Amino acid sequence: MVVNTEANVGFERTDDTERYWPALTYADWRDTAATLHLWTQIVGKVRLALSPWLNHGWHVPLYVTARGLGTSPIHAGRRVFEIDFDLVDHRLIICTPDTHDRGFDLEPMSVATFYRRFMNALGAAGVNVTINTMPNEVPDPIPFTEDEVHCSYDALAANAFWRVLVQVDHIFRLFRTGTLGKASPVHFFWGSFDLAVTRFSGRSAPPHPGGVPGLPDNVTREAYSHEVSSAGFWPGNDQHPHAAFYSYAYPTPNGFAQAKIEPEDAIWSTQMGEWLLPYEAVRTAADPETALMNFLQTTYRAAADLAAWDRALECGIGSPRRPRPV
């Protein structure tokens, strides 16, 4: 039963909840995650190279699809194409008007091999593009053309990751509808390998200090040119080997770290300067969707209240300002 209230999206736990919210233990798929991260960077950089600049880097990300992750349409002169990671049948697919299935199987292979196969497939599709072959936002980067180190692909783990992304994308999209103000689409950023959604106050922000490893400071400063409240999901890394949801504000308002955030499993990370909610706490909750929505709503409200945002722009689920279905 779906209940149309602001904080409760109303999915009771059932016997098949595990299928929709599978376990995602970072240590169990660490090598696959690292390889898939780099593969998505190669594809994402093609979108970046052929797309016009859009505010805050919105021309950069991938998007969750019904079968994996994709670029959405990319224009190359008068040609149009899409690139999809099919994480159900495990194929890299380049869709063009003349064919919908040019590509190759996703299987254990090095990043260098993936790069060669992908560029050859693009060329066969009539797309000629040059990308920067140095990875971004990863420690000790190796050029894609030379990387024989990262070569793992566990199909079951990749599919589980996608199934998590599908559910998170659903709730993030619902959350995004709760404002009349500026809000980003739900993006999968291949640099940081996370799914994110951002609301904006409409006010300019002080210049960001930059310093994000593997990301030019001018890109970071443009991304944070205006005040934001941003939330996301990422599967973990070697520094924080646990899948988690996060929420932060830039600039961070005074008192944000002391705010009352739900659910009670949420913790403030002084090191990261943001609220974290373990994925495991959400997937094992009596109602995972509502647990996640509560985290999104309470962190946003704390940031908005403490920074004196104009909350009259809100039109959350169940709001009288939201048009009712005909």
C-alpha positions in Angstrom: 0.0 0.0 0.0 1.3 3.4 -0.9 0.5 6.2 1.5 0.7 9.7 0.1 2.3 11.5 3.1 5.4 13.7 3.2 7.7 11.5 5.2 6.1 8.1 4.8 6.2 6.5 1.4 4.5 3.4 2.8 6.1 0.1 1.7 5.7 -2.6 4.3 8.5 -5.1 4.5 7.6 -8.3 2.5 9.3 -11.6 1.8 10.8 -10.3 -1.4 12.2 -7.1 0.1 15.7 -8.7 0.0 15.4 -8.9 -3.8 14.8 -5.1 -4.0 17.2 -4.2 -1.1 20.0 -6.8 -1.4 23.0 -7.0 0.8 25.9 -4.9 -0.5 29.0 -5.7 1.5 31.9 -3.6 0.1 34.6 -6.2 1.0 32.8 -8.8 -1.0 32.8 -6.9 -4.3 35.7 -4.4 -3.7 37.6 -5.4 -6.8 34.5 -5.4 -9.1 33.5 -2.0 -7.7 36.9 -0.6 -8.5 36.9 -2.0 -12.1 33.3 -0.9 -12.8 34.0 2.5 -11.4 36.8 3.0 -14.0 34.7 1.5 -16.8 31.9 4.0 -16.1 34.5 6.8 -16.1 35.5 5.9 -19.7 31.9 5.9 -20.9 31.1 9.1 -18.8 34.1 10.9 -20.4 32.6 10.3 -23.8 29.4 12.0 -22.7 31.5 14.8 -21.2 33.5 15.3 -24.4 30.5 15.5 -26.7 28.0 17.5 -24.4 27.7 21.2 -24.0 28.5 22.5 -20.6 25.5 22.6 -18.2 25.5 24.3 -14.8 27.1 22.5 -11.9 28.4 19.7 -14.1 25.0 18.4 -15.0 26.2 17.4 -18.4 28.7 14.9 -16.9 26.7 12.1 -15.1 25.1 8.8 -16.0 21.6 7.8 -15.1 19.9 4.7 -13.6 18.0 2.8 -16.2 15.6 -0.1 -16.2 18.5 -2.4 -16.8 21.6 -0.6 -15.5 23.3 2.7 -16.1 23.2 4.9 -19.2 24.2 8.1 -20.7 20.9 9.3 -22.1 21.1 10.6 -25.8 24.4 12.1 -26.9 24.8 14.1 -30.0 27.9 13.8 -32.2 27.3 16.3 -35.0 24.1 15.2 -36.7 24.3 11.7 -35.3 22.7 10.6 -32.0 23.6 7.6 -29.8 23.3 6.3 -26.3 25.6 4.1 -24.2 24.2 1.7 -21.7 25.7 -0.6 -19.1 23.2 -3.5 -19.1 23.7 -5.0 -15.7 21.0 -7.6 -16.2 22.4 -9.3 -19.3 25.8 -7.8 -18.6 26.6 -6.1 -21.9 28.0 -2.7 -22.9 25.6 -1.5 -25.5 25.9 1.4 -28.0 22.5 2.3 -29.4 22.3 4.2 -32.7 19.4 4.8 -35.1 20.6 2.0 -37.3 21.2 -0.6 -34.5 20.3 -1.0 -30.9 22.8 -3.6 -29.8 26.4 -2.8 -30.9 28.8 -3.6 -28.1 30.3 -6.4 -26.1 29.8 -8.6 -23.1 30.7 -7.4 -19.6 33.1 -10.0 -18.1 36.4 -10.0 -16.3 38.7 -7.8 -18.4 41.3 -5.1 -17.7 40.4 -1.5 -17.9 42.8 -1.2 -20.9 41.0 -4.1 -22.7 37.6 -2.4 -22.0 38.9 0.9 -23.3 40.1 -0.7 -26.6 36.9 -2.7 -27.1 34.8 0.3 -26.3 36.6 2.7 -28.6 36.6 0.2 -31.4 32.8 -0.3 -30.9 32.3 3.5 -31.0 34.3 3.8 -34.2 32.2 1.0 -35.8 29.2 3.1 -34.8 30.6 6.1 -36.7 31.5 8.0 -33.5 34.9 9.5 -33.3 35.9 11.1 -30.0 39.0 11.7 -28.0 38.9 11.6 -24.2 41.3 12.4 -21.3 42.5 8.9 -20.4 43.5 9.7 -16.9 40.9 8.7 -14.2 39.4 11.2 -11.9 38.8 11.1 -8.1 40.6 7.8 -7.5 43.9 7.2 -5.6 47.0 6.4 -7.6 45.3 6.8 -11.0 46.6 4.7 -14.0 45.8 5.8 -17.5 42.9 3.8 -19.0 45.1 2.7 -21.9 47.7 1.2 -19.5 45.6 -0.2 -16.6 46.0 -4.0 -16.5 45.5 -4.0 -12.7 41.8 -3.5 -12.4 40.2 -6.5 -14.2 37.4 -8.0 -12.0 33.8 -8.4 -12.8 31.4 -10.3 -10.6 28.1 -10.2 -12.5 26.0 -11.0 -9.4 27.6 -8.2 -7.4 27.2 -5.7 -10.2 23.5 -6.7 -10.6 23.0 -6.3 -6.8 24.5 -2.8 -7.0 22.1 -1.8 -9.8 19.1 -3.2 -7.9 20.1 -1.0 -4.9 20.4 2.0 -7.3 16.9 1.4 -8.7 15.3 1.7 -5.3 17.4 4.6 -4.2 16.7 6.4 -7.5 13.0 5.9 -6.8 13.1 7.5 -3.4 15.5 10.3 -4.5 13.1 11.2 -7.4 10.2 11.4 -4.9 12.2 13.6 -2.6 13.2 15.8 -5.5 9.6 16.6 -6.2 9.2 18.3 -2.8 10.4 21.8 -3.9 9.3 24.4 -6.4 12.9 25.7 -6.3 15.9 24.6 -8.2 16.8 21.0 -7.8 19.1 18.7 -9.8 18.0 15.6 -11.6 19.0 12.4 -9.8 22.6 11.9 -11.1 25.1 9.0 -11.1 28.5 10.8 -10.9 31.1 8.5 -12.3 34.0 10.5 -10.7 32.9 9.8 -7.2 30.8 6.7 -8.1 27.7 7.8 -6.3 24.1 8.6 -6.9 23.1 12.1 -5.8 20.3 14.7 -5.7 20.7 18.4 -4.8 18.4 21.2 -3.8 19.4 24.9 -4.1 18.5 27.9 -1.9 18.9 30.3 -4.8 21.6 32.2 -3.1 25.2 32.4 -4.1 27.7 30.6 -1.9 31.2 31.6 -0.9 34.0 30.2 -3.2 34.6 26.6 -2.5 38.2 25.9 -1.2 38.6 23.1 -3.8 41.2 20.4 -3.0 39.1 17.4 -4.2 41.7 14.8 -5.3 41.6 14.3 -9.1 39.1 17.1 -9.7 40.2 20.6 -11.0 39.4 23.3 -8.5 37.5 25.4 -11.0 35.1 22.5 -11.6 34.5 22.1 -7.9 33.9 25.8 -7.4 31.4 26.0 -10.2 29.6 23.0 -8.9 29.2 24.8 -5.5 28.7 28.3 -6.8 25.4 28.4 -5.0 24.1 27.2 -1.6 23.1 23.5 -1.7 21.7 20.7 0.4 22.8 17.5 -1.2 22.1 13.9 -0.5 23.4 10.7 -2.1 24.3 7.0 -1.9 27.7 5.5 -2.5 28.9 1.9 -2.2 31.9 2.6 0.0 35.7 2.7 -0.7 38.9 1.6 1.0 38.8 4.6 3.4 35.1 4.0 4.4 34.4 0.3 3.4 30.7 0.4 4.0 27.8 1.4 1.7 26.1 4.4 3.0 23.7 7.3 2.4 25.0 10.8 3.0 23.7 14.3 3.3 25.6 17.6 3.6 25.1 21.3 3.0 27.4 23.8 1.5 28.3 26.0 3.2 27.7 24.0 6.3 25.4 26.0 8.6 26.2 26.4 12.3 24.5 23.7 14.4 24.1 21.2 11.5 26.2 18.6 13.2 24.0 18.7 16.3 20.7 18.5 14.5 18.1 15.8 15.3 18.2 13.5 12.3 16.1 10.4 11.6 16.4 7.4 11.7 18.5 7.0 14.9 21.2 5.1 13.0 22.3 8.3 11.3 25.6 9.6 12.5 27.6 12.8 11.9 31.0 12.3 10.4 33.4 15.0 11.5 36.0 13.7 9.0 33.7 14.0 6.1 31.6 16.9 7.3 28.3 15.2 6.6 25.6 13.0 7.9 25.9 9.3 7.2 23.3 6.6 7.3 24.5 3.0 6.8 22.9 1.2 3.9 22.6 -1.9 6.1 20.4 0.1 8.5 18.0 1.1 5.7 17.8 -2.3 3.9 17.0 -4.1 7.2 14.5 -1.5 8.4 10.8 -2.5 8.7 10.1 0.0 5.9 13.4 0.8 4.0 11.7 3.4 1.8 10.4 5.4 4.7 13.6 5.1 6.6 15.5 6.6 3.7 12.9 9.3 3.1 13.1 10.3 6.7 16.8 10.7 6.4 16.5 12.9 3.3 13.7 15.1 4.8 15.3 15.6 8.3 18.8 16.4 7.0 17.3 18.8 4.4 15.1 20.6 6.9 17.9 20.9 9.4 20.1 22.5 6.7 17.3 24.7 5.4 16.2 26.0 8.8 19.7 26.6 10.1 20.7 28.5 6.9 17.4 30.4 6.7 16.3 29.1 3.3 13.0 30.1 1.9 10.9 27.1 2.8 7.8 28.5 1.3 9.1 26.9 -2.0 8.5 23.5 -0.6 5.7 21.4 -2.0 6.4 18.0 -0.5 4.5 14.8 -1.0 1.0 15.3 0.3 1.3 19.1 0.3 -1.8 21.1 -0.6 0.3 22.9 -3.2 0.9 19.6 -5.1 -1.7 19.0 -7.8 -3.8 16.0 -7.3 -4.1 13.2 -10.0 -7.1 13.7 -12.2 
